[in-house]
């Protein structure tokens, strides 16, 4: 239909051109130039109508959002060297910036551009969103739904959220290519953290059920050495985010314990390699026996485990929203923490040593 409209337009312009040639006493060369100019203008109008520009579906004003899609060198020019650099299990790198005891921000860098942001804590510029904001107020502004769509080339995807996922971590489309996950504390009904990510990273994480037409991107593969680095980095993220959560709940910070971290790692590895999920190993040993085997002395201890979460921040969110795990995460008495990650199995071992 657009082609027929264009042909009709061209015919009209040609007729008009010869009319103006006679009317305004133009030379043939001037008339042709006039016709070419008008045709190009009309073609551009039709093209603009047929291919609308990328648009912002949700107006976001906070300073953090402006970094999405920007070159990483621009981030470095403003914030300087990151406090930490972590590898992810999806082929991109996390740059960590913190400005207070209660604030933690990770910028995900892919192809030298900011493709994701995870942020938790206080004094974050996320307008019109605020950490601590109620679920009901955000639902009113963002209209949470059980289905969110995304298109990439000829492929189309529909993320299907279960009711529990809609309540605890709804997904909102903010532009044609970017999304925001809102992580809620289901015990308080308030927002605890946010993650902004591109559609291609969301497809790699696959945090929700999905229906799609086309193809899914392949997840990257890693050597054992590369996995060792990724796992160690996820352990540190869990440790860092744990202390941010504790700080924001008025709890004392925990100290890292390397021996206990190794105990936790071996339990995560055992669960992954032997395909089970339990606080007790296949030999019947629990945390008490595992700590005793490494001659760890303590006054009290607790353990959190998780499996198949896409990464460290998502595992932390799962623990925060589970009653027993939350109690261990926020217990006043604990003084030390060891974290062990093997592939997508996660273990936290808490200890009171003093």
BALOBA-1460 file (C-alpha; in Angstrom, 3 decimals):
// residues 354
<rec num="1" residu="x" x="0.000" y="0.000" z="0.000"/>
<rec num="2" residu="x" x="2.855" y="2.395" z="0.812"/>
<rec num="3" residu="x" x="4.405" y="1.694" z="-2.634"/>
<rec num="4" residu="x" x="1.183" y="2.612" z="-4.484"/>
<rec num="5" residu="x" x="0.879" y="5.758" z="-2.398"/>
<rec num="6" residu="x" x="4.444" y="6.716" z="-3.272"/>
<rec num="7" residu="x" x="3.860" y="6.166" z="-7.024"/>
<rec num="8" residu="x" x="0.732" y="8.289" z="-6.911"/>
<rec num="9" residu="x" x="2.654" y="10.958" z="-5.056"/>
<rec num="10" residu="x" x="5.440" y="10.932" z="-7.649"/>
<rec num="11" residu="x" x="2.930" y="11.305" z="-10.488"/>
<rec num="12" residu="x" x="1.329" y="14.234" z="-8.719"/>
<rec num="13" residu="x" x="4.700" y="15.880" z="-8.129"/>
<rec num="14" residu="x" x="5.700" y="15.470" z="-11.807"/>
<rec num="15" residu="x" x="2.426" y="17.020" z="-13.013"/>
<rec num="16" residu="x" x="2.806" y="19.811" z="-10.491"/>
<rec num="17" residu="x" x="6.396" y="20.333" z="-11.577"/>
<rec num="18" residu="x" x="5.460" y="20.976" z="-15.192"/>
<rec num="19" residu="x" x="2.654" y="23.253" z="-14.008"/>
<rec num="20" residu="x" x="5.142" y="25.324" z="-12.030"/>
<rec num="21" residu="x" x="7.555" y="25.218" z="-14.991"/>
<rec num="22" residu="x" x="5.006" y="27.065" z="-17.103"/>
<rec num="23" residu="x" x="3.522" y="29.139" z="-14.279"/>
<rec num="24" residu="x" x="6.808" y="30.438" z="-12.873"/>
<rec num="25" residu="x" x="8.867" y="30.469" z="-16.054"/>
<rec num="26" residu="x" x="11.448" y="27.977" z="-14.696"/>
<rec num="27" residu="x" x="14.101" y="26.284" z="-16.790"/>
<rec num="28" residu="x" x="13.769" y="22.482" z="-17.186"/>
<rec num="29" residu="x" x="16.850" y="21.988" z="-14.964"/>
<rec num="30" residu="x" x="15.320" y="24.123" z="-12.186"/>
<rec num="31" residu="x" x="12.023" y="22.244" z="-12.447"/>
<rec num="32" residu="x" x="13.771" y="18.848" z="-12.142"/>
<rec num="33" residu="x" x="15.709" y="20.039" z="-9.102"/>
<rec num="34" residu="x" x="12.489" y="21.273" z="-7.522"/>
<rec num="35" residu="x" x="10.790" y="17.917" z="-8.159"/>
<rec num="36" residu="x" x="13.737" y="15.958" z="-6.666"/>
<rec num="37" residu="x" x="13.668" y="18.072" z="-3.522"/>
<rec num="38" residu="x" x="9.943" y="17.563" z="-2.972"/>
<rec num="39" residu="x" x="10.181" y="13.805" z="-3.646"/>
<rec num="40" residu="x" x="12.980" y="13.347" z="-1.078"/>
<rec num="41" residu="x" x="11.021" y="15.275" z="1.527"/>
<rec num="42" residu="x" x="7.920" y="13.147" z="0.988"/>
<rec num="43" residu="x" x="9.923" y="9.900" z="1.031"/>
<rec num="44" residu="x" x="11.424" y="10.872" z="4.374"/>
<rec num="45" residu="x" x="7.973" y="11.607" z="5.783"/>
<rec num="46" residu="x" x="6.698" y="8.191" z="4.674"/>
<rec num="47" residu="x" x="9.785" y="6.445" z="6.060"/>
<rec num="48" residu="x" x="9.376" y="8.175" z="9.420"/>
<rec num="49" residu="x" x="5.737" y="7.086" z="9.632"/>
<rec num="50" residu="x" x="6.550" y="3.510" z="8.638"/>
<rec num="51" residu="x" x="9.541" y="3.101" z="11.033"/>
<rec num="52" residu="x" x="8.910" y="4.875" z="14.349"/>
<rec num="53" residu="x" x="11.961" y="5.702" z="16.462"/>
<rec num="54" residu="x" x="12.808" y="3.712" z="19.598"/>
<rec num="55" residu="x" x="10.763" y="5.180" z="22.390"/>
<rec num="56" residu="x" x="10.730" y="5.297" z="26.144"/>
<rec num="57" residu="x" x="7.673" y="3.354" z="27.273"/>
<rec num="58" residu="x" x="8.136" y="4.276" z="30.942"/>
<rec num="59" residu="x" x="9.556" y="7.737" z="31.816"/>
<rec num="60" residu="x" x="12.560" y="7.209" z="34.110"/>
<rec num="61" residu="x" x="14.380" y="10.271" z="35.427"/>
<rec num="62" residu="x" x="16.981" y="8.914" z="37.867"/>
<rec num="63" residu="x" x="20.687" y="9.451" z="37.202"/>
<rec num="64" residu="x" x="21.437" y="5.709" z="37.120"/>
<rec num="65" residu="x" x="19.264" y="5.080" z="34.066"/>
<rec num="66" residu="x" x="21.265" y="7.444" z="31.881"/>
<rec num="67" residu="x" x="24.153" y="4.986" z="31.841"/>
<rec num="68" residu="x" x="22.245" y="2.245" z="30.042"/>
<rec num="69" residu="x" x="23.712" y="1.801" z="26.557"/>
<rec num="70" residu="x" x="26.572" y="4.252" z="27.211"/>
<rec num="71" residu="x" x="30.261" y="3.369" z="26.550"/>
<rec num="72" residu="x" x="32.023" y="2.137" z="29.673"/>
<rec num="73" residu="x" x="34.748" y="4.784" z="29.210"/>
<rec num="74" residu="x" x="32.140" y="7.465" z="29.941"/>
<rec num="75" residu="x" x="31.261" y="5.730" z="33.214"/>
<rec num="76" residu="x" x="34.936" y="5.548" z="34.170"/>
<rec num="77" residu="x" x="35.416" y="9.223" z="33.344"/>
<rec num="78" residu="x" x="32.731" y="10.164" z="35.877"/>
<rec num="79" residu="x" x="33.125" y="7.546" z="38.624"/>
<rec num="80" residu="x" x="36.759" y="6.583" z="38.184"/>
<rec num="81" residu="x" x="38.096" y="3.108" z="38.841"/>
<rec num="82" residu="x" x="35.501" y="0.636" z="40.176"/>
<rec num="83" residu="x" x="35.861" y="-0.700" z="43.702"/>
<rec num="84" residu="x" x="35.714" y="-4.257" z="42.331"/>
<rec num="85" residu="x" x="35.422" y="-6.076" z="39.016"/>
<rec num="86" residu="x" x="33.549" y="-9.360" z="38.781"/>
<rec num="87" residu="x" x="32.916" y="-11.848" z="35.981"/>
<rec num="88" residu="x" x="29.386" y="-13.090" z="35.349"/>
<rec num="89" residu="x" x="28.316" y="-16.544" z="34.093"/>
<rec num="90" residu="x" x="26.871" y="-14.889" z="30.969"/>
<rec num="91" residu="x" x="29.918" y="-13.415" z="29.278"/>
<rec num="92" residu="x" x="29.710" y="-9.871" z="30.602"/>
<rec num="93" residu="x" x="31.585" y="-8.149" z="33.409"/>
<rec num="94" residu="x" x="30.320" y="-6.421" z="36.552"/>
<rec num="95" residu="x" x="31.896" y="-3.133" z="37.661"/>
<rec num="96" residu="x" x="31.081" y="-2.440" z="41.315"/>
<rec num="97" residu="x" x="30.744" y="1.043" z="42.786"/>
<rec num="98" residu="x" x="29.754" y="1.827" z="46.375"/>
<rec num="99" residu="x" x="29.469" y="5.261" z="47.975"/>
<rec num="100" residu="x" x="28.369" y="4.323" z="51.483"/>
<rec num="101" residu="x" x="27.978" y="1.371" z="53.839"/>
<rec num="102" residu="x" x="24.387" y="1.059" z="52.765"/>
<rec num="103" residu="x" x="24.743" y="1.371" z="48.993"/>
<rec num="104" residu="x" x="25.856" y="-1.102" z="46.344"/>
<rec num="105" residu="x" x="25.756" y="-0.685" z="42.542"/>
<rec num="106" residu="x" x="26.927" y="-3.099" z="39.836"/>
<rec num="107" residu="x" x="27.201" y="-2.000" z="36.202"/>
<rec num="108" residu="x" x="27.101" y="-4.882" z="33.711"/>
<rec num="109" residu="x" x="29.447" y="-4.269" z="30.773"/>
<rec num="110" residu="x" x="28.964" y="-6.066" z="27.455"/>
<rec num="111" residu="x" x="30.814" y="-5.137" z="24.252"/>
<rec num="112" residu="x" x="32.262" y="-2.092" z="26.088"/>
<rec num="113" residu="x" x="28.805" y="-0.689" z="26.825"/>
<rec num="114" residu="x" x="26.612" y="-0.625" z="29.934"/>
<rec num="115" residu="x" x="23.981" y="-3.304" z="29.339"/>
<rec num="116" residu="x" x="22.757" y="-3.910" z="32.902"/>
<rec num="117" residu="x" x="22.604" y="-2.276" z="36.334"/>
<rec num="118" residu="x" x="21.895" y="-3.880" z="39.696"/>
<rec num="119" residu="x" x="21.413" y="-1.525" z="42.640"/>
<rec num="120" residu="x" x="20.507" y="-1.990" z="46.295"/>
<rec num="121" residu="x" x="20.649" y="0.311" z="49.293"/>
<rec num="122" residu="x" x="20.113" y="3.932" z="50.168"/>
<rec num="123" residu="x" x="20.528" y="7.254" z="48.342"/>
<rec num="124" residu="x" x="20.067" y="5.737" z="44.887"/>
<rec num="125" residu="x" x="18.887" y="8.018" z="42.069"/>
<rec num="126" residu="x" x="16.116" y="5.852" z="40.602"/>
<rec num="127" residu="x" x="13.299" y="8.382" z="40.164"/>
<rec num="128" residu="x" x="10.360" y="7.875" z="39.936"/>
<rec num="129" residu="x" x="11.241" y="4.679" z="41.843"/>
<rec num="130" residu="x" x="12.546" y="4.647" z="45.409"/>
<rec num="131" residu="x" x="14.058" y="1.827" z="47.428"/>
<rec num="132" residu="x" x="11.608" y="1.174" z="50.260"/>
<rec num="133" residu="x" x="8.610" y="2.165" z="48.145"/>
<rec num="134" residu="x" x="5.500" y="0.026" z="48.617"/>
<rec num="135" residu="x" x="4.441" y="-2.628" z="46.143"/>
<rec num="136" residu="x" x="0.974" y="-1.121" z="45.779"/>
<rec num="137" residu="x" x="2.245" y="2.334" z="44.839"/>
<rec num="138" residu="x" x="4.638" y="0.947" z="42.225"/>
<rec num="139" residu="x" x="1.998" y="-1.388" z="40.845"/>
<rec num="140" residu="x" x="-0.282" y="1.602" z="40.361"/>
<rec num="141" residu="x" x="2.412" y="3.470" z="38.406"/>
<rec num="142" residu="x" x="3.760" y="0.567" z="36.347"/>
<rec num="143" residu="x" x="0.755" y="-1.745" z="35.857"/>
<rec num="144" residu="x" x="2.457" y="-5.084" z="36.562"/>
<rec num="145" residu="x" x="1.336" y="-7.908" z="34.281"/>
<rec num="146" residu="x" x="1.873" y="-11.667" z="34.087"/>
<rec num="147" residu="x" x="3.076" y="-11.435" z="30.476"/>
<rec num="148" residu="x" x="5.793" y="-9.165" z="29.085"/>
<rec num="149" residu="x" x="6.848" y="-9.285" z="25.431"/>
<rec num="150" residu="x" x="10.122" y="-8.675" z="23.639"/>
<rec num="151" residu="x" x="11.074" y="-8.847" z="19.956"/>
<rec num="152" residu="x" x="14.538" y="-9.221" z="18.447"/>
<rec num="153" residu="x" x="14.726" y="-9.332" z="14.667"/>
<rec num="154" residu="x" x="12.310" y="-12.004" z="13.461"/>
<rec num="155" residu="x" x="12.154" y="-13.677" z="16.884"/>
<rec num="156" residu="x" x="9.551" y="-12.831" z="19.511"/>
<rec num="157" residu="x" x="9.429" y="-13.761" z="23.186"/>
<rec num="158" residu="x" x="6.789" y="-13.641" z="25.913"/>
<rec num="159" residu="x" x="7.976" y="-13.832" z="29.521"/>
<rec num="160" residu="x" x="5.272" y="-15.472" z="31.628"/>
<rec num="161" residu="x" x="5.355" y="-14.597" z="35.316"/>
<rec num="162" residu="x" x="3.714" y="-16.770" z="37.938"/>
<rec num="163" residu="x" x="1.590" y="-14.966" z="40.531"/>
<rec num="164" residu="x" x="4.319" y="-15.321" z="43.172"/>
<rec num="165" residu="x" x="6.888" y="-13.872" z="40.752"/>
<rec num="166" residu="x" x="4.554" y="-11.003" z="39.937"/>
<rec num="167" residu="x" x="4.353" y="-10.181" z="43.652"/>
<rec num="168" residu="x" x="8.051" y="-10.536" z="44.491"/>
<rec num="169" residu="x" x="9.953" y="-9.623" z="41.283"/>
<rec num="170" residu="x" x="7.729" y="-8.147" z="38.558"/>
<rec num="171" residu="x" x="9.238" y="-7.372" z="35.158"/>
<rec num="172" residu="x" x="8.546" y="-4.027" z="33.484"/>
<rec num="173" residu="x" x="9.393" y="-3.070" z="29.909"/>
<rec num="174" residu="x" x="10.915" y="0.421" z="29.957"/>
<rec num="175" residu="x" x="11.944" y="0.772" z="26.288"/>
<rec num="176" residu="x" x="11.770" y="-1.481" z="23.231"/>
<rec num="177" residu="x" x="15.105" y="-3.061" z="24.238"/>
<rec num="178" residu="x" x="15.390" y="-2.659" z="28.016"/>
<rec num="179" residu="x" x="13.578" y="-3.983" z="31.075"/>
<rec num="180" residu="x" x="13.596" y="-3.437" z="34.815"/>
<rec num="181" residu="x" x="13.172" y="-6.116" z="37.466"/>
<rec num="182" residu="x" x="11.772" y="-4.808" z="40.740"/>
<rec num="183" residu="x" x="12.837" y="-6.980" z="43.685"/>
<rec num="184" residu="x" x="10.426" y="-6.701" z="46.620"/>
<rec num="185" residu="x" x="10.843" y="-7.794" z="50.214"/>
<rec num="186" residu="x" x="7.715" y="-9.922" z="50.472"/>
<rec num="187" residu="x" x="7.729" y="-9.664" z="54.291"/>
<rec num="188" residu="x" x="7.495" y="-5.875" z="54.297"/>
<rec num="189" residu="x" x="5.902" y="-5.331" z="50.871"/>
<rec num="190" residu="x" x="8.606" y="-2.778" z="50.056"/>
<rec num="191" residu="x" x="11.121" y="-2.512" z="47.214"/>
<rec num="192" residu="x" x="14.547" y="-3.859" z="48.205"/>
<rec num="193" residu="x" x="16.576" y="-3.627" z="44.967"/>
<rec num="194" residu="x" x="16.312" y="-3.095" z="41.209"/>
<rec num="195" residu="x" x="17.931" y="-4.493" z="38.108"/>
<rec num="196" residu="x" x="17.883" y="-2.879" z="34.663"/>
<rec num="197" residu="x" x="18.944" y="-5.142" z="31.806"/>
<rec num="198" residu="x" x="18.869" y="-5.401" z="28.045"/>
<rec num="199" residu="x" x="16.616" y="-7.871" z="26.284"/>
<rec num="200" residu="x" x="19.492" y="-10.086" z="25.165"/>
<rec num="201" residu="x" x="20.817" y="-10.401" z="28.734"/>
<rec num="202" residu="x" x="17.307" y="-11.161" z="29.985"/>
<rec num="203" residu="x" x="17.140" y="-13.989" z="27.438"/>
<rec num="204" residu="x" x="20.424" y="-15.381" z="28.755"/>
<rec num="205" residu="x" x="19.256" y="-15.220" z="32.401"/>
<rec num="206" residu="x" x="15.810" y="-16.715" z="31.671"/>
<rec num="207" residu="x" x="14.476" y="-15.861" z="35.150"/>
<rec num="208" residu="x" x="10.853" y="-16.527" z="34.171"/>
<rec num="209" residu="x" x="8.893" y="-19.033" z="32.129"/>
<rec num="210" residu="x" x="8.858" y="-18.176" z="28.451"/>
<rec num="211" residu="x" x="7.072" y="-18.793" z="25.178"/>
<rec num="212" residu="x" x="8.902" y="-17.792" z="22.021"/>
<rec num="213" residu="x" x="8.959" y="-17.952" z="18.259"/>
<rec num="214" residu="x" x="12.398" y="-18.062" z="16.668"/>
<rec num="215" residu="x" x="15.611" y="-18.940" z="18.494"/>
<rec num="216" residu="x" x="17.164" y="-18.457" z="21.919"/>
<rec num="217" residu="x" x="20.719" y="-17.135" z="22.327"/>
<rec num="218" residu="x" x="23.233" y="-19.764" z="23.385"/>
<rec num="219" residu="x" x="24.678" y="-19.404" z="26.853"/>
<rec num="220" residu="x" x="28.481" y="-19.059" z="26.853"/>
<rec num="221" residu="x" x="30.630" y="-22.015" z="27.848"/>
<rec num="222" residu="x" x="33.616" y="-21.736" z="30.189"/>
<rec num="223" residu="x" x="36.682" y="-23.729" z="31.122"/>
<rec num="224" residu="x" x="37.080" y="-24.980" z="34.691"/>
<rec num="225" residu="x" x="39.580" y="-22.182" z="35.317"/>
<rec num="226" residu="x" x="37.101" y="-19.572" z="34.084"/>
<rec num="227" residu="x" x="34.349" y="-21.083" z="36.205"/>
<rec num="228" residu="x" x="36.612" y="-20.875" z="39.262"/>
<rec num="229" residu="x" x="36.893" y="-17.112" z="38.748"/>
<rec num="230" residu="x" x="33.147" y="-16.674" z="38.129"/>
<rec num="231" residu="x" x="32.283" y="-18.717" z="41.235"/>
<rec num="232" residu="x" x="34.716" y="-16.804" z="43.441"/>
<rec num="233" residu="x" x="33.291" y="-13.520" z="42.151"/>
<rec num="234" residu="x" x="29.707" y="-14.614" z="42.872"/>
<rec num="235" residu="x" x="30.811" y="-15.563" z="46.401"/>
<rec num="236" residu="x" x="32.112" y="-12.040" z="46.933"/>
<rec num="237" residu="x" x="28.922" y="-10.517" z="45.535"/>
<rec num="238" residu="x" x="26.837" y="-12.562" z="47.961"/>
<rec num="239" residu="x" x="29.079" y="-11.483" z="50.840"/>
<rec num="240" residu="x" x="28.879" y="-7.809" z="49.825"/>
<rec num="241" residu="x" x="25.108" y="-7.798" z="49.279"/>
<rec num="242" residu="x" x="24.543" y="-9.700" z="52.552"/>
<rec num="243" residu="x" x="26.235" y="-6.916" z="54.485"/>
<rec num="244" residu="x" x="24.311" y="-4.241" z="52.592"/>
<rec num="245" residu="x" x="21.043" y="-5.957" z="53.528"/>
<rec num="246" residu="x" x="22.143" y="-6.347" z="57.128"/>
<rec num="247" residu="x" x="23.177" y="-2.688" z="57.323"/>
<rec num="248" residu="x" x="19.824" y="-1.535" z="55.974"/>
<rec num="249" residu="x" x="18.056" y="-3.690" z="58.590"/>
<rec num="250" residu="x" x="20.190" y="-2.323" z="61.420"/>
<rec num="251" residu="x" x="22.309" y="-5.476" z="61.815"/>
<rec num="252" residu="x" x="26.101" y="-5.587" z="62.352"/>
<rec num="253" residu="x" x="28.354" y="-6.435" z="59.412"/>
<rec num="254" residu="x" x="29.783" y="-9.953" z="59.096"/>
<rec num="255" residu="x" x="33.453" y="-10.795" z="58.588"/>
<rec num="256" residu="x" x="34.674" y="-13.072" z="55.812"/>
<rec num="257" residu="x" x="35.957" y="-16.475" z="56.926"/>
<rec num="258" residu="x" x="38.047" y="-18.282" z="54.321"/>
<rec num="259" residu="x" x="37.959" y="-21.716" z="55.992"/>
<rec num="260" residu="x" x="34.176" y="-21.606" z="56.349"/>
<rec num="261" residu="x" x="33.921" y="-20.422" z="52.745"/>
<rec num="262" residu="x" x="35.745" y="-23.579" z="51.665"/>
<rec num="263" residu="x" x="33.306" y="-25.684" z="53.711"/>
<rec num="264" residu="x" x="30.403" y="-23.954" z="51.968"/>
<rec num="265" residu="x" x="32.005" y="-24.391" z="48.542"/>
<rec num="266" residu="x" x="32.489" y="-28.128" z="49.002"/>
<rec num="267" residu="x" x="28.826" y="-28.516" z="49.967"/>
<rec num="268" residu="x" x="27.675" y="-26.578" z="46.882"/>
<rec num="269" residu="x" x="29.948" y="-28.684" z="44.700"/>
<rec num="270" residu="x" x="28.731" y="-31.929" z="46.268"/>
<rec num="271" residu="x" x="25.077" y="-30.973" z="45.660"/>
<rec num="272" residu="x" x="25.782" y="-30.045" z="42.039"/>
<rec num="273" residu="x" x="27.851" y="-33.097" z="41.168"/>
<rec num="274" residu="x" x="25.577" y="-35.575" z="42.944"/>
<rec num="275" residu="x" x="22.308" y="-33.946" z="41.857"/>
<rec num="276" residu="x" x="20.646" y="-33.325" z="45.223"/>
<rec num="277" residu="x" x="19.552" y="-30.304" z="47.241"/>
<rec num="278" residu="x" x="19.695" y="-30.578" z="51.017"/>
<rec num="279" residu="x" x="21.465" y="-29.315" z="54.118"/>
<rec num="280" residu="x" x="22.588" y="-32.913" z="54.606"/>
<rec num="281" residu="x" x="25.004" y="-34.683" z="52.313"/>
<rec num="282" residu="x" x="24.388" y="-38.128" z="50.869"/>
<rec num="283" residu="x" x="26.560" y="-39.469" z="53.702"/>
<rec num="284" residu="x" x="24.180" y="-37.911" z="56.247"/>
<rec num="285" residu="x" x="26.607" y="-35.218" z="57.398"/>
<rec num="286" residu="x" x="25.187" y="-31.783" z="58.146"/>
<rec num="287" residu="x" x="26.794" y="-28.409" z="58.768"/>
<rec num="288" residu="x" x="27.969" y="-29.462" z="62.237"/>
<rec num="289" residu="x" x="29.933" y="-32.403" z="60.834"/>
<rec num="290" residu="x" x="31.332" y="-30.394" z="57.911"/>
<rec num="291" residu="x" x="32.648" y="-27.663" z="60.220"/>
<rec num="292" residu="x" x="34.097" y="-30.208" z="62.645"/>
<rec num="293" residu="x" x="35.997" y="-31.882" z="59.798"/>
<rec num="294" residu="x" x="37.810" y="-28.573" z="59.202"/>
<rec num="295" residu="x" x="38.291" y="-27.964" z="62.953"/>
<rec num="296" residu="x" x="36.184" y="-24.803" z="62.909"/>
<rec num="297" residu="x" x="35.302" y="-23.678" z="66.423"/>
<rec num="298" residu="x" x="32.167" y="-21.587" z="66.987"/>
<rec num="299" residu="x" x="29.362" y="-20.863" z="69.426"/>
<rec num="300" residu="x" x="26.461" y="-21.108" z="66.951"/>
<rec num="301" residu="x" x="26.064" y="-21.654" z="63.224"/>
<rec num="302" residu="x" x="23.466" y="-21.547" z="60.459"/>
<rec num="303" residu="x" x="23.264" y="-22.366" z="56.768"/>
<rec num="304" residu="x" x="21.432" y="-21.096" z="53.693"/>
<rec num="305" residu="x" x="21.416" y="-23.005" z="50.416"/>
<rec num="306" residu="x" x="19.968" y="-22.185" z="46.995"/>
<rec num="307" residu="x" x="20.117" y="-23.700" z="43.526"/>
<rec num="308" residu="x" x="19.514" y="-22.712" z="39.898"/>
<rec num="309" residu="x" x="19.165" y="-18.976" z="40.454"/>
<rec num="310" residu="x" x="20.626" y="-17.054" z="37.490"/>
<rec num="311" residu="x" x="23.263" y="-15.278" z="39.588"/>
<rec num="312" residu="x" x="24.265" y="-13.973" z="43.017"/>
<rec num="313" residu="x" x="21.809" y="-11.036" z="43.309"/>
<rec num="314" residu="x" x="18.859" y="-13.257" z="42.389"/>
<rec num="315" residu="x" x="19.912" y="-15.899" z="44.942"/>
<rec num="316" residu="x" x="20.136" y="-13.186" z="47.608"/>
<rec num="317" residu="x" x="16.622" y="-12.041" z="46.767"/>
<rec num="318" residu="x" x="15.374" y="-15.615" z="47.112"/>
<rec num="319" residu="x" x="16.902" y="-15.958" z="50.588"/>
<rec num="320" residu="x" x="15.535" y="-12.605" z="51.727"/>
<rec num="321" residu="x" x="12.005" y="-13.733" z="50.836"/>
<rec num="322" residu="x" x="12.184" y="-17.139" z="52.535"/>
<rec num="323" residu="x" x="11.352" y="-17.155" z="56.257"/>
<rec num="324" residu="x" x="14.053" y="-19.535" z="57.514"/>
<rec num="325" residu="x" x="16.758" y="-18.182" z="55.224"/>
<rec num="326" residu="x" x="15.811" y="-14.608" z="56.118"/>
<rec num="327" residu="x" x="16.203" y="-15.353" z="59.817"/>
<rec num="328" residu="x" x="19.761" y="-16.582" z="59.253"/>
<rec num="329" residu="x" x="20.527" y="-13.642" z="56.950"/>
<rec num="330" residu="x" x="19.407" y="-11.077" z="59.542"/>
<rec num="331" residu="x" x="20.338" y="-12.801" z="62.801"/>
<rec num="332" residu="x" x="21.982" y="-10.419" z="65.262"/>
<rec num="333" residu="x" x="24.316" y="-12.956" z="66.865"/>
<rec num="334" residu="x" x="26.304" y="-14.002" z="63.797"/>
<rec num="335" residu="x" x="29.767" y="-12.496" z="63.381"/>
<rec num="336" residu="x" x="31.317" y="-14.350" z="60.414"/>
<rec num="337" residu="x" x="30.226" y="-15.649" z="57.033"/>
<rec num="338" residu="x" x="31.611" y="-18.127" z="54.538"/>
<rec num="339" residu="x" x="30.108" y="-18.332" z="51.051"/>
<rec num="340" residu="x" x="30.591" y="-21.156" z="48.556"/>
<rec num="341" residu="x" x="29.336" y="-21.177" z="44.966"/>
<rec num="342" residu="x" x="29.724" y="-24.013" z="42.476"/>
<rec num="343" residu="x" x="28.111" y="-23.406" z="39.088"/>
<rec num="344" residu="x" x="24.542" y="-22.410" z="40.055"/>
<rec num="345" residu="x" x="24.519" y="-23.901" z="43.552"/>
<rec num="346" residu="x" x="24.930" y="-21.454" z="46.426"/>
<rec num="347" residu="x" x="25.744" y="-21.964" z="50.132"/>
<rec num="348" residu="x" x="26.053" y="-19.489" z="52.997"/>
<rec num="349" residu="x" x="27.519" y="-20.624" z="56.319"/>
<rec num="350" residu="x" x="26.965" y="-18.194" z="59.230"/>
<rec num="351" residu="x" x="28.917" y="-18.416" z="62.463"/>
<rec num="352" residu="x" x="29.026" y="-16.757" z="65.842"/>
<rec num="353" residu="x" x="32.630" y="-17.044" z="66.949"/>
<rec num="354" residu="x" x="33.061" y="-14.541" z="69.793"/>
